Amino acid sequence: MALNKRAKPKSIGLDSSGFTDTERSGNLPLHLEPNPEADERMRFFLREIGQGPRAGRDLTREEAREAMSLILSQQATPAQAGGFLLVQRYKGESPEELIGFAEAVRASARTIAPKVKGLLDIGSPYDGRKKSIVVSPASAIVAAAAGVPVVMHGEKHVGPKFGVPIGDVLEALGIDMDGEPEEVERSVEETGLGFMRQARFVPQVFALRDLRTEIALRTCFSTVEKIYNLAGASYSLLGLSHLPYAEKMLSAASQMGFRRIMIVQGIEGNEDAPTSRPCRAFLWENGEKAELRINPAEYALQPATAEEMSGGGAAENASIAEAVLSGEPGGHRDLVLLNAGLRIWLAERAASTAEGIEKAREAIDSGAAWAKLDQVRTSAD
């Protein structure tokens, strides 16, 4: 019962967001003055979560939000921040903690509110892919051409994987991935497509990139940055590496303002479903959760070969995307058809995945998908 007798240091009096105006703007000082109250609060949080399975505990949503606010505002020392993130990884974040972390990040972020109906947010892992094709950019362009507004987000050179992220492929396609929030908002409204770069939208998280690299493991940031919904989207598509994490990710994402969420255990743990095998997915809608099985054989799609799945660097992935958008047949095309179809169905522009695939096929064959690529490229000039 010693757990109940621990003295709780008082909250240090952060405002409702946990940030000052200076901190929220991202203009953090290089060296903050020591803050004894912040230091003691972080020590308290570390003691609460770090005493092992018998004496330790999960933080409440409010405690998690405060702890993350201290880390983002750099009132926690690097040692405290790194220790906190590592202990959370080994303890396993609870859904309530993930929600609190996400709320703190959202409070520090620059958000947008595009005036579009039924926006789809693509929560692709920020550290990208090392071994496989990056299907998401082409699939998003096709979905946008079929009438689904799409927003993507990410950053360059994110660990621990340091793979090819979707932003690098978009950049190789000639699409702006470094726009200010008002520019991204306008792009979504005018073209149906936008990309939110973390350095522009969440500079406090971006400022922790070196710390995250030194930790060398995925932390709660890897989940939070996929679900934080900075554009107020109605729909969310997420990638999942580890199945045991699906339940808590859905629980946390369901508190971010989405009305419909799908998690896909896809290619290399990303949000793209393969055509060479079935994969598992999880759907959340109106408070109900369901497990799905995405079987490409049901849609008479050509399975991608091992060579077609290999992808390569950003430039090679962009070339593959251009070939598909221009109408070239083959395994790459059917990969994009499946994943664009899933996006169209998830955003309720089709009654089934099969109908979504047909709408995706029409968008490519009619030239609308290539025209969409041209439109988005032009908007960046």
C-alpha positions in Angstrom: 0.0 0.0 0.0 3.1 2.3 0.0 2.0 3.4 -3.5 -1.0 5.4 -2.0 1.3 7.1 0.6 3.7 8.7 -1.8 3.7 12.5 -1.6 2.5 14.1 -4.8 4.4 17.3 -5.7 1.9 19.9 -6.6 1.3 20.7 -10.3 3.6 23.5 -11.4 0.8 25.6 -12.8 1.0 25.2 -16.5 -1.9 26.7 -18.4 -4.6 24.4 -20.0 -2.3 23.7 -22.9 0.9 23.3 -20.8 2.8 25.9 -22.8 3.6 29.6 -22.8 3.1 31.6 -26.0 6.8 31.5 -26.7 6.9 27.7 -26.3 3.9 27.2 -28.4 5.5 29.2 -31.3 8.4 26.8 -31.3 10.9 29.6 -30.4 12.3 27.8 -27.4 15.5 29.1 -25.7 18.6 27.0 -26.2 19.1 26.7 -22.4 16.2 27.0 -20.0 16.7 28.2 -16.5 16.4 25.4 -13.9 12.9 25.0 -12.7 12.9 23.1 -9.3 9.1 22.5 -9.4 9.3 21.0 -13.0 12.3 18.9 -11.9 10.4 17.5 -8.9 7.3 16.8 -11.0 9.3 14.8 -13.5 11.0 12.9 -10.6 7.6 12.1 -9.3 6.4 10.8 -12.7 9.5 8.7 -13.1 9.1 7.1 -9.7 5.5 6.3 -10.4 6.1 4.5 -13.7 9.6 3.2 -13.0 9.3 0.9 -9.9 8.6 -2.3 -11.8 5.4 -4.3 -12.3 4.5 -4.6 -8.6 5.1 -1.0 -7.4 4.8 1.0 -10.6 1.6 2.2 -12.2 0.2 3.8 -15.3 -0.2 7.6 -15.2 -3.6 9.1 -15.4 -4.5 11.0 -18.6 -4.0 14.3 -16.9 -0.6 13.2 -15.4 0.5 11.9 -18.8 -0.5 15.2 -20.4 1.5 17.2 -17.8 4.6 15.0 -18.1 4.6 15.3 -21.9 4.1 19.0 -21.7 7.2 19.3 -19.5 9.2 17.2 -22.0 8.0 19.2 -25.0 8.7 22.6 -23.3 12.1 21.3 -22.4 11.5 21.9 -18.7 12.4 18.3 -18.2 16.1 17.6 -18.5 17.3 15.4 -21.4 18.1 12.6 -18.9 14.6 12.8 -17.5 13.0 12.9 -20.9 15.0 10.0 -22.2 14.4 8.0 -19.0 10.7 8.7 -19.2 10.4 7.6 -22.8 12.4 4.4 -22.2 10.5 3.4 -19.1 7.2 4.0 -20.9 8.3 1.8 -23.8 9.2 -1.1 -21.5 6.2 -0.6 -19.2 3.9 -0.3 -22.2 1.8 2.9 -22.6 -1.8 2.6 -21.5 -4.5 4.0 -23.8 -5.1 6.8 -21.2 -1.4 7.7 -21.3 -1.4 7.8 -25.1 -4.4 10.1 -25.1 -2.7 12.4 -22.5 0.5 12.5 -24.6 -1.4 13.2 -27.8 -3.3 16.0 -26.1 0.0 17.6 -24.9 1.4 17.4 -28.4 -1.8 18.8 -30.0 -1.7 21.7 -27.5 1.8 22.7 -28.7 1.1 22.2 -32.4 0.0 24.5 -35.2 -3.2 23.1 -36.6 -5.3 23.7 -39.7 -9.0 23.3 -40.5 -9.5 22.9 -44.3 -13.0 23.6 -45.5 -13.5 20.2 -47.1 -16.0 17.4 -46.5 -14.8 14.0 -45.2 -11.0 14.6 -44.9 -8.9 11.5 -44.7 -5.7 11.5 -42.5 -2.9 9.1 -43.4 -1.0 8.1 -40.3 2.1 6.6 -42.0 5.1 5.7 -39.7 7.4 8.7 -39.8 10.6 6.5 -40.0 9.5 5.1 -43.4 10.4 1.9 -45.1 13.7 0.2 -45.7 12.8 -2.9 -47.7 9.5 -2.2 -49.5 7.7 -0.1 -52.0 6.0 3.1 -50.7 2.5 2.9 -52.1 0.8 5.5 -50.0 1.6 8.7 -52.1 0.2 7.2 -55.3 -2.8 5.8 -53.5 -3.5 9.1 -51.9 -3.3 10.9 -55.3 -5.7 8.4 -56.8 -8.1 8.7 -53.9 -8.0 12.5 -54.2 -8.8 12.2 -57.9 -11.8 10.1 -56.9 -13.1 12.8 -54.6 -11.5 12.0 -51.3 -9.5 14.9 -49.8 -6.4 13.5 -48.2 -3.8 14.9 -45.8 -0.5 13.2 -45.1 2.2 14.1 -42.6 5.8 13.2 -41.6 9.3 14.3 -41.4 12.7 13.6 -43.0 15.4 11.3 -41.5 13.4 10.0 -38.5 14.6 7.0 -36.6 14.9 4.3 -35.5 14.4 2.9 -39.0 15.6 5.9 -41.1 13.7 4.5 -44.1 12.0 6.2 -47.0 9.1 8.2 -45.7 6.1 9.3 -47.7 7.2 12.9 -47.7 10.4 12.1 -49.5 8.4 10.3 -52.2 6.0 13.3 -52.6 9.0 15.6 -52.8 10.5 13.4 -55.5 7.2 13.7 -57.4 7.5 17.5 -57.4 5.0 18.0 -54.6 5.7 20.5 -51.8 6.3 18.8 -48.5 7.6 21.9 -46.6 4.6 24.3 -46.7 3.5 26.5 -43.9 0.2 25.6 -42.3 -1.8 28.1 -44.2 -0.3 26.9 -47.5 -1.1 23.3 -46.6 -4.7 24.2 -45.7 -5.1 26.0 -49.0 -3.7 23.0 -50.9 -6.1 20.6 -49.3 -9.0 23.0 -50.1 -7.9 23.6 -53.7 -6.4 20.3 -54.8 -7.7 17.8 -52.2 -4.2 16.9 -51.1 -1.7 18.3 -48.6 1.3 17.3 -46.5 2.1 18.5 -43.0 5.8 18.5 -42.2 6.5 18.0 -38.5 9.1 20.7 -38.3 6.5 23.2 -39.5 3.5 21.9 -37.5 5.0 20.5 -34.3 8.4 22.1 -33.8 8.6 21.0 -30.2 8.5 17.4 -31.2 10.9 18.0 -34.0 13.3 19.6 -31.5 13.5 16.2 -29.8 14.7 14.4 -32.9 18.3 14.0 -31.6 17.1 12.6 -28.3 14.9 10.1 -30.1 17.8 9.1 -32.3 20.0 8.6 -29.2 17.4 6.4 -27.6 17.5 4.2 -30.8 14.1 2.6 -30.2 10.5 3.5 -31.0 8.9 5.5 -28.3 5.3 6.8 -27.6 6.1 9.6 -30.2 6.0 7.0 -32.9 2.3 6.3 -32.1 1.3 9.8 -31.2 2.5 11.4 -34.4 0.4 9.0 -36.4 -2.9 9.8 -34.6 -2.7 13.4 -33.5 -5.0 14.7 -36.2 -3.7 18.2 -36.7 -6.1 18.9 -39.6 -9.3 17.9 -38.0 -9.9 15.0 -40.3 -13.0 12.7 -40.1 -11.2 9.6 -41.2 -7.9 8.0 -40.3 -5.8 5.2 -41.9 -3.0 3.9 -39.7 -0.2 1.4 -40.1 0.6 -1.2 -37.4 3.7 -3.3 -36.8 2.8 -5.2 -33.7 -0.7 -6.7 -33.3 -0.8 -6.5 -29.5 -0.7 -2.7 -29.9 -3.8 -2.5 -32.0 -6.3 -2.2 -29.2 -4.6 0.6 -27.4 -3.9 2.5 -30.6 -7.5 2.3 -31.6 -8.6 3.4 -28.1 -6.3 6.4 -28.3 -7.0 7.4 -31.9 -10.8 7.2 -31.2 -10.3 10.2 -28.9 -8.7 12.4 -31.6 -11.9 13.5 -33.3 -12.1 10.9 -36.0 -15.4 9.3 -36.9 -14.0 6.2 -38.6 -10.5 4.7 -38.2 -8.8 1.7 -39.8 -5.5 0.2 -38.7 -3.8 -2.0 -41.3 -1.0 -4.5 -40.5 0.4 -4.0 -44.0 3.6 -3.9 -45.9 6.5 -3.6 -43.5 4.1 -2.7 -40.7 2.8 0.3 -42.7 -0.7 1.3 -43.8 -0.5 -0.2 -47.3 -2.1 -3.6 -47.8 -0.1 -6.1 -50.0 -1.6 -7.8 -53.0 0.6 -10.9 -52.5 -1.2 -12.1 -49.3 -4.1 -11.4 -47.1 -3.5 -9.0 -44.2 -5.3 -8.1 -41.0 -7.0 -4.8 -40.3 -9.1 -3.3 -37.5 -12.0 -0.9 -37.9 -13.4 1.6 -35.3 -16.7 3.3 -36.0 -19.3 4.8 -33.7 -17.7 3.3 -30.7 -17.6 -0.2 -32.2 -14.5 -2.2 -33.1 -14.2 -5.0 -35.6 -11.4 -7.1 -37.1 -11.2 -7.3 -40.9 -9.3 -9.5 -43.3 -8.2 -7.8 -46.5 -7.9 -10.5 -49.1 -6.7 -9.2 -52.5 -7.7 -12.5 -54.2 -11.3 -11.4 -53.8 -10.8 -8.6 -56.2 -9.0 -10.4 -59.0 -5.8 -8.3 -58.6 -2.4 -9.2 -59.9 -0.1 -10.1 -57.0 3.0 -8.0 -56.9 6.2 -10.0 -57.3 9.1 -9.8 -54.9 11.0 -7.6 -57.3 8.0 -5.3 -57.6 7.7 -5.1 -53.8 11.3 -4.0 -53.4 10.7 -0.3 -54.0 14.1 1.4 -53.5 14.8 5.0 -52.7 12.5 8.0 -53.0 13.3 8.7 -56.6 12.6 5.1 -57.6 9.3 5.1 -55.7 8.3 8.3 -57.4 9.0 6.8 -60.8 6.9 3.8 -60.0 4.1 6.2 -58.9 4.3 8.2 -62.1 4.1 5.0 -64.2 1.0 3.9 -62.3 -0.7 7.3 -62.5 0.0 7.4 -66.3 -1.9 4.1 -66.7 0.9 1.5 -66.9 -0.4 -2.0 -66.1 1.1 -4.5 -63.8 1.7 -5.4 -60.2 2.4 -1.9 -59.1 -0.9 -0.6 -60.6 -2.9 -3.3 -58.7 -1.1 -2.4 -55.5 -2.2 1.2 -55.9 -5.8 0.1 -56.9 -6.2 -2.0 -53.8 -4.9 0.7 -51.4 -6.7 3.6 -53.1 -9.9 1.5 -53.1 -9.5 1.0 -49.3 -9.0 4.7 -48.8 -12.1 5.5 -50.9 -14.2 3.0 -49.0 -12.9 4.1 -45.5 -13.8 7.7 -46.4 -17.3 6.5 -47.2 -17.1 7.4 -50.9 -17.9 3.8 -51.8 -20.1 1.1 -50.3 -17.5 -1.6 -50.4 -13.8 -2.0 -51.1 -14.7 -3.5 -54.5 -16.5 -0.4 -55.4 -13.6 1.7 -54.1 -11.2 -0.2 -56.4 -13.5 0.4 -59.4 -13.5 4.1 -58.6 -9.7 4.1 -58.3 -9.4 2.3 -61.6 -11.7 4.8 -63.3 -9.6 7.7 -61.8 -6.5 6.2 -63.4 -7.9 5.1 -66.7 -9.7 8.4 -67.3 -6.6 10.5 -66.7 -8.0 12.1 -63.6 -5.2 10.7 -61.4 -2.5 12.1 -63.6 -4.3 15.4 -63.8 -4.5 15.5 -60.0 -0.7 15.0 -59.8 -0.2 17.9 -62.3 -2.6 20.1 -60.2 -0.8 19.4 -57.0 2.6 20.0 -58.6 1.4 23.3 -60.0 0.0 24.5 -56.7 3.5 24.2 -55.2 5.0 26.6 -57.8 
